[in-house]
Amino acid sequence: MSARSRLRAMCRVESAPLPMKKDPDHNSTDSAKIEALITRIERGQLRDEDAQLLARLLRLLLRLITLLQHKNASLSRLKRLLFGPRSDKRREANSSPGAGSEGESDSASSASTENSSPDTPKGVRSQNPSRKSGHGRMGVEAYTGARAVRYRDAELTHGARCPHDGCCGKLYDTKQPAIFIRLTGQPLVGATRYEQEVLRCSACQERFTAPLPAIALYANSRRHAGENIDELLKDRSAELGRPIQMADALAANWSGREETVEAKCLAHARRMFIDIERAFPVECGRVLDAIAEVYRVEAGTEGMSAQERLERHQVRSGPVMAELREWIEEEFAERRAEPNSSLGQAFRYVLRHWEGLTRFLTVAGVPLDNNTAERALKRAVLLRKNALFYKNEHGASVGAILQSLIETCRLNGVGAWEYLLTLMRNRSDARANPEAYLPWSYAREEPEEECELRAA
């Protein structure tokens, strides 16, 4: 047999799949034994018992190969399987001189290690840097049980200075509140009239209307999120214009019939680079630093109007995002990034959804991410996990109503437990006069514990 024939025969033997054999003791091989085996192989001093150790190591290798070939497991998934999940922590890179918004101190761009979370992306200084990460549950102080307040502006008051830059006027009460009408279907159509306080500046004559209370609506059904949004938006008044919809790029989350201003979540895009940062530290670091700079600009827009915030992002964040896109396109053009690699897929996601990811640069009021909605959905997901779903659709509908009331109480600073107790104690009156028992307007009852203390 010639040398070429022998080589072909060896290739056929090596490429043939080896049978899998059970070896319950393959995990008991420690690194010391393997190092000793390598030393004996190098010295040509193999023992009889070394054959078992070699067979054990080869079977372990075959198990890993089979897992990757037949279990559709990626390398990142295999690493998580072997070593466990790693925490989402990275050290903030030093920002360039002059970065950050006006009025920010140099410490906002210094290198510091911060805990990553969906609601506090990297690069944004935490309001409480000494706070340690915990279990995520709200503390006792969050449930204030405060009385409901009238619809007055939380920031502007009568006699205060006009919030517009350069205006020296003062605000006064117009005594003409803005009217909001809500119709409720019942045997006869009933209407609820909400009066919103309106303040006007004495100098620039700008009017400031107190916002309506925040409302959270949950819906449980067999449909996708996008279908639920269609059902909600079809009853929306056309005079209000297109609403802003913020979500990730999953098609099932988007409306199919109603028109919305589509904005993609920047935190979801950021997460893709966090997951692969260990494999591509330089490339991912550049993307994450650019996103961190955008969030630093966002932190400096607190207290601004929607239009002022838009202009600030266009001046500060616009060049950062434009430079990032140009660099990603150059990575593909120069073939420095493989399109089918995990880095290439993350780059393609950003380019494919670039218009939605940068919607905050073109439309006033568009947030950077949908973390607020994610936090609200987390409660429903935890309830579904702990309760093991609902028994029927009626129970799911009742659960959605209770979730809506509880979350609305939280948004308006009302104690949900006391509110639900008040509804149960005044069921008849609440049915006859529901507008008087809304979370932000109901008359809070005195807890039984306080009554007992007063009686004592």
N, C-alpha and C positions, 0 to 999 in steps of 0.2 A: 504494500500500500504506500502511495506517495505521501509526501508531507502535506500536500494540499488536501488529499483525501482524508488523512488523519485529522486535520484541522476542521474540515466539514463535519466529520463524525463527532468531534468534541463539541462543536456548536450545537449539533442536534441533541446531544445528551444534556448539555447545560440548559438549553431552552425548554426542555420537557418539564412539565409541572410535576413537582414531587408530591407524593401523597401526604396528607395531614395525619399526624398521629397524636393521640392524647398524651400529654406529659404533665401530670398534675404537679410535678416538682420543679417546673421550669422557672418559676418565680423565686425559688429558694437560692438560686445561684447568685452569689454576691460578687462585688467588684474585685475583692482580693483574690478569689479563685480564678477569675478571668485573667487578671494581671499575671498570676503565677503560671497559668497555661500559656500565655503569650511568651513568657520568658523561656519556658521549656521548648516551645516550638522554635524560637530563634536559636537555641543551643542544640537542637536536634536530640532532645532527651525526653521524648514522649513516653508516658507510662501507659499501662493497659487501661487504667480507669479513666484516662483522658478521653477515650473514645466516647464515653457516656456524656461527658461534659460538652464535647464538641457537638454531639447530636442534639443535646438540649439547647445549645445556643442557636444552631441552625433551625430547629423547630420554632424557636421564638422569632427568628427572622422571618420564617415563612408565615407565621401568624400575622406579623405586621404587614407583610406584602399582601396577604390575602385580604386583610382589613381594608387596605387602600384600594385594592382592585375590585372587590366584590361588595363592599359595604358603602361605596360612594362617599368615602370619608376624605376630606381635604387634610392637608398638613396642619392647618391651624386647628381643625377639629381634633385631630389626633394629639396635638400638643395639649389641648385643653383636657383630653381624656387621660393623658398620662400624668400631667403636672397640675391639673386643676385650672379654673379660671383665674386670670390675673386682674388686679384692680385697675380701674381707669385713672391712673395717676401719671402725670408728666410734669417736668419742671419747665416753668414758663421761661421762654428765652428773653434775653434782654432786648427791649425795644430800641429802635433807632432814636437818636437824639431828636427831640422835638415832637416825638409821637405823643398821641393822646389828645384829648380835647382841652379847650381853654379852661384855665382854672384848676387843672389837675396837677397834683404834686408829682415830683419825680419818683416817689415811691410807688406810684401806680404802675410804672413800667419796669421796676426792678425785678430781678430773678427771684422767684419764691415758689415753693411747692404748695399747691392747693389741691383740695379734693375736688374731683370732677363729679358733676351731677348734671342731669338733664336741664335743670333750671339755672345753673351757674357754669357756663362754659369757661374754658381755660383763658386766662388773660384778663378776666374781670375780677377786680379786687372784691373780696367778700366783705359784707358789712360787719361781720363778726369773725375776724380771722382766727381768734382763739377757740372758736367753737369746734368741738370734735364731731366727727361723723357718728351718727347713732342709728337707731332702729327706724327712723323716718316717721314715727307717729307724732301727732301734734301733742304739745304739752297741755297742762291744765289751763294755763293762761290764755289759750286760744279760744276757750269756750267761756266768753264773758257773760253771756246771757243779758246783754244790755237791752234797754228799751228801744223800740223802733223810733226813728227820728223822721221829721218832715223832709220833704225833698228840697233841701238847701245845699248849696254848693259846699263841698268839704274844704275847699281852699280859699274861695273868695267870699268876703263878707261886706256888709254895708259899712261904708266909710273907709274901706281899704284902698290902697293905691291901685291904679290900673296896671294889669300885668304886662301890657305892651311896652316894649323897649322904647324909650324916648318920650313916652307920654307921662305927663305930670298930673293927670286928672285923678279924681277919686270916684269910687263906685257908690251909687245910691240905688235904693229899692224903687223899681218902677211901679210897684203895686199892681202890676198887670202880669200875672204868672202865665207861662206858656201852658197850653191845654193839651192833654193827651187823652184820647178816648179809647176805651177798650170795650168791645162788644162781647157779650157772653150768651151763648145759645141756651135757652130755657123755654118753658111754656110761652112766655112773652119775652121778646128781646129786651134784655136789660143792659144798661150802659153804666160804666164806671168812669167818673171824671177825675183825672189826676191833674193837680195844679203844681207846676214847677216854678220855683222862684226865678225871677229874671232881674239881673242887675245891669245897670248901664253906667258907662263912664261919663263923667261930666265934661271931659275935654274932647275925647275922640269919638264919643257917642257909640262906642262898641257895646253890643249887648251880650251878656253872659248868662246862659240858661243852665240851671241846676240839672245835673244828669238824673235819669231815672234809675231806680234801684237795679242791681245786677240780678239776673235770673238764670238759673241753670235748668235745662230740660234734658231728661234722660228718656230713651226709648229702647225697649227690648223687643226684638222681633226675629224672624228667621231671615230677614233681608240683610244685605250688605250696608255699610255705612253710607255709601253714595246714594243708595235707594232711599234710605231714611232721610237724607238731606233733601232729595227731590220732593218727598212728601211734606217736609217742613217748608220749603221755599215756595211751593205752589200756592200757599195761602198768604204769602208775603205781599204787601202792597207794592205795586209797580212804581209808585211815586218815590219810593225810598231808594231806587237805583240798585245797581248790582252790589251784593254783599261781598266782603272779603272772605275767602275760604283759604285756610292755612292747614296743610297736612303734608305727609311725606308723598313719595311718588307712586305709591300703590294705587293701581287703577280702581280698585273696589272702593276707595275712599272718596272718589270724586263724583260730582253730580253729572248725570248723563243728559238731563233734559233742561234744567234751569241754568241760566248764565250767571257766572260768578267771576270775581277777580281772583284768579288762581295764583297762589303764592306757595312756594315749596319751603319746607322747614330746613333751615341752615344747620340746626343741631343734628338732624338725621344724616346730612352729608358729612358733617364733622365726625360722626361716629364711625363711618367707614374707614377713615384714615387713622382713628384711634386704634381700631382693631388690627391694623397691619403696620403700626408704627415701629414695632420691634424688628420687622423684616426690612423696612425701608425708612430708616430714621431720618435721613437727610431730606428726602422728598416729602414725607409726611410732615416733618417739622416745619417746612416752608409753608405748606397749606394751613396747618394748625396755627402758625404765627399770624398769617394773614387774617384768618377768621377771628383770632383773639383781638387783633387790632380793631376789627369792626365792632366787636362787643365792647371794647374800651370806648369807642366813640358813642355807642349806644348808652353806656353808663353816664356819659356827660350830657345827655339830652333830657335828663330828668327835670320835669317842670316845664318843658317847652311845649308849645302847641304842635299839632300834627304837621303843619306846614313848616314850622321852624325846624322840627326834627328832620323832615325830609331834606331841607336845604343843608343842614349840617352833615347828613350822611352823603349827600351828593358831593360836597366839597371834600370831606375827610375820607369816607369809605369808598367813594366811587373810584378814585385812582388805585386804591389797594386792590379792589376786586378786578379792575381792568388789567393791572399788572399780573395778577394771579392767572387770569384766563390766558393771557399772552404767553406766560411761561408754560402752562400745561400744553397748549397747542405746539409750542416749540419742542417740548419733550417728545411728543408724537412725531413731529416732522423730522427731528434729528435721530429718531429711532432709539432714544435712550430709555423709553418705557415700552415694554411689550404689551400690546393691546389686550391680549388674553390673560395676562397676569392679574393678580389681585390689585396691584397698583394701577394697572391700565384700566381695569373695570371701575375703580373708584374715580379715576380721571374722566372716563367716559360718562359716568353718572353726573358729574358736575357739569360737563359741557352739554349733555343732553337736556338737562333741566336748568340751564343757566338763567333763562328768562324768569322762571319762577323763583329761583334762589336769590335773585337780585331785584325782586319786585319792590322791596323796600326803598330802592333808589329811584323809582318812577311813580309810585302811588303813595300819597300821604296816608299815614295811619297803619300801614302794613307792618306787622311785627317781624322780628327776625326768625322766630321759631314758634312752634305750637306747644311749648312746654306747659302752658296753662291748661290746655285741653288734655294733655297727657296726664297731668296730675289729677284732673277731675275724673278721667277714665280709670285711673288706677284704683279708685275706691270701688267702682263697679266690678273690675276684674277680680279684686280681692274677695268681694262678696260672692261672686260666681264660683271662685275657687273653694272658699270655705263652705258654701251651702251646696256645692255639687249641682249647680244649675237650678232651674225651676221645674216644678212638676208638670205644669201646663202653661198655655199662653196667657190665661187669665191671671195666674200668679205672677208671671213675668210683667204683665201690665201694671199690677198693683205695686210690684217692686220698683218699677220705673217711677211711679208717682211718688213713692216714699223717698227714693233717692233724689228726685227733683226738689222736694220740700227741704230735705236735710241739707243739700248742697246750697240751695238758695239762702237758707238760714246762715250758713257759714259765710257766704259772700257778703251778707248784710250785717254781720256781727251779732247775730241773734242766737241764743242757746237753743239748739234743736230739741233737746230733751224737754225743756220747759215748754217750748212751742207745741210739740206734739201732745204733751199732757193737757195743755189748754184746749186744743182741738177736741180731744176725747171727752173732756169735762163739759164742753159747750157744743156738743154735736148738733143739736137742733138749731141753735142760734147761728152756728157756722154755715149750715145749709141754707138758712133763710137770708143771711147777710154775709156772703163769703168775702166781700171786699174789706170788711172790718177785721178779717182774720188772716190777711196776707202777712207773710213773715216780717215785713218792715212796718206794718201799721197796727198790729194787734195789741190789745192791752195786756201787758205781761202780768200774770198772776203771781202772787207772793208764794214762794216755795213753802211746802208744809213744814220743813225744818225751821224756817224763820218764824212761822206762825206759832210753833210750839215754844220757841225761845221767847217770843213776846208774851205768850200766855204765862210762862213761868216767871 
